[in-house]
Each structure stands twice: as C-alpha cells, then as structure tokens.
Amino acid sequence: MNPSALPMYEIILYWSKADASVIAEVPELPGCAADGATYQEALANVEVIIAEWIETATELGRPIPQPRGRLMFA
C-alpha cells in the first residue's frame, strides 16, 4: 500500500528518553507504533507500519478502524 494513500489516522509523536528516540504511536490501531532518530524519521517509519498493519488486518479478515480525527484522550 502506498503510504500517501493511507487513511489519515492520528499520530502522536514524542521523545522517549528511555529509548533515546522519537516514538510515533497510532492510538486507533492497537500496537501500531514506530520510532526514529528524528520526528521526520519516526513519522516516515510509522507510515510504513500503518500500511503493514492494514495489510495484515486485511489478510486476517480483521476489521480496520476508520480514522476518527483528533481523539479526546490524546
């Protein structure tokens, strides 16, 4: 799946001192996260992981959540 064609899920980016990297989490897709040395790298990495998450869910016949936009708890 082309990352530019991905649904627009909320992505939370933050610095993790413990991991010494930027973490990118996608709260709407359980377990979907990536890291990188910079915000840009973490964002690029998580776009790949989103595509793989959707591909795997499709192969397993699992539902794929629709993006809800900004989450109230984030």
C-alpha positions in Angstrom: 0.0 0.0 0.0 1.3 3.4 -0.9 1.8 5.5 2.3 0.4 8.6 0.5 -2.8 6.7 0.0 -3.2 5.7 3.7 -6.2 6.9 5.7 -5.3 9.8 7.9 -5.0 8.4 11.4 -4.0 10.5 14.4 -0.3 10.0 15.1 1.3 11.0 18.4 5.0 11.9 18.3 7.1 12.2 21.5 10.6 11.9 22.7 11.4 8.8 24.7 14.4 9.3 27.0 14.4 5.6 27.8 14.6 4.6 24.1 16.7 7.6 23.1 14.4 8.1 20.1 11.3 9.7 18.9 8.2 7.5 19.2 5.3 7.6 16.8 2.1 6.0 18.0 -1.2 5.4 16.2 -3.8 5.1 19.0 -6.6 4.0 16.7 -4.6 0.9 15.5 -3.7 -1.2 18.5 0.0 -1.9 18.7 0.8 0.3 15.8 4.0 2.3 16.6 7.4 3.1 15.3 10.5 5.1 16.3 13.2 7.1 14.7 16.1 9.4 15.5 14.1 12.5 14.4 10.4 13.4 14.2 10.6 13.1 10.4 12.2 9.7 10.6 9.7 8.4 13.1 6.8 9.8 11.0 8.1 8.1 7.9 8.6 4.8 9.7 5.1 4.8 11.2 3.6 5.4 7.8 5.2 2.1 6.7 3.9 0.4 9.8 0.4 1.7 9.3 0.4 0.2 5.8 1.7 -3.1 7.1 -0.9 -3.1 10.0 -3.7 -2.5 7.5 -2.3 -5.2 5.1 -2.1 -7.8 7.9 -5.5 -7.0 9.3 -7.0 -7.4 5.7 -5.2 -10.7 5.3 -6.5 -12.0 8.6 -10.1 -10.7 7.9 -10.0 -8.3 10.9 -11.8 -5.0 10.9 -9.9 -1.9 10.0 -11.0 1.1 12.1 -12.0 4.3 10.2 -10.0 7.4 11.2 -11.8 9.4 13.8 -9.6 12.5 13.7 -8.4 14.0 16.9 -9.1 11.8 19.9 -10.4 13.3 23.1 -8.0 11.4 25.4 -4.8 12.2 23.4 
